[in-house]
Structures are given as C-alpha cells and as structure tokens.
C-alpha cells in the first residue's frame, strides 16, 4: 500500500505533512508527497472527492482507496496508517 499526502505548499500544513511523511517512512509505509495545486494533485482530489487539505489517501496496491483522512483536524496517527498499510 502507499500513502499519498496531499497538501498545499507554503502553508502551515506543509510542515505537518512533511513531519508525518518522515514518521510514516520510519514505520516503513511507502509515501508520496503530492502538491494539491499540481496537475496530479488536482486529479487526485477530484477522483477521490477530497475537499480539505491536507489529506492522506491510503491506496491499495490495486489502486483503490483504503482510507482517506481530510483536513487538519482529521490527520491520522502514524500507528493507524501503519496498521492499515501492513495488513
């Protein structure tokens, strides 16, 4: 599984997402930072109806979303993402 971390650059959320990415990598979760304003970020937000940033989209190896967390108040714990990613 892979966790996509969707965020807007140059915002307070950027630091939060970068810290989350580092901690997820320590927990051996495959991650990718995605700028929400990039073509890839816009496509992801539209495809998975992500309305709030930052967001974490945990995807299965087949490309289907397992879980989506949206907004600063809903950011997941590393243990939650790691548990789901290693099932």
Secondary structure, DSSP 8 states (H G I E B T S, - for coil): -EEEEEE-TTSHHHHHHHHHHHHHHHTT-EEEEEETTSHHHHHHHHHTT--SSSEEEEE-TTS-EEEEEESGGG---HHHHHHHHT-
